[in-house]
Amino acid sequence: MSRKLKAEEKEYEEEILESYESGEWKSVSNLDKEIARYALSAAATLTKDKRINIRLSSRDLEDIQMKAAEEGMPYQTLIASIVHKYASGRLIETVSRPPTCSTGRTKKLRAG
């Protein structure tokens, strides 16, 4: 599934394209080897060889399903992505506005 790019994503994409077109990008000397290395890495990352069962509250599952729909992806893929980012230390928590739950009510933020 494809989704519309956000304004900042489109701007970033245009910067990369301009950079490429102006000749700022140089090919590596061992291109075939690098392509093979990244292909192996991508395949290993995308291989889902384990299945788990977890219990979630109905409200949390509904919220996750709504977020996944906004991103244009299945909710299982969103959960797997979140777990992968957490496990690899790349999950970044930001608080820009109070999160809302599926009922539209604002969740209480706990200090901790």
Number of C-alpha atoms within 10 A of each C-alpha: 6 7 9 9 10 9 9 9 11 12 12 12 13 12 12 14 11 12 12 12 10 9 8 9 10 7 6 9 8 8 10 9 11 12 11 11 11 11 12 12 11 11 10 11 10 9 8 9 6 5 5 4 5 4 6 9 8 10 12 12 15 16 18 19 19 16 16 17 13 10 15 14 15 15 19 12 11 18 15 12 13 14 14 14 13 12 10 9 9 11 13 7 6 6 7 6 7 11 12 12 15 16 9 9 10 12 10 9 9 5 4 3
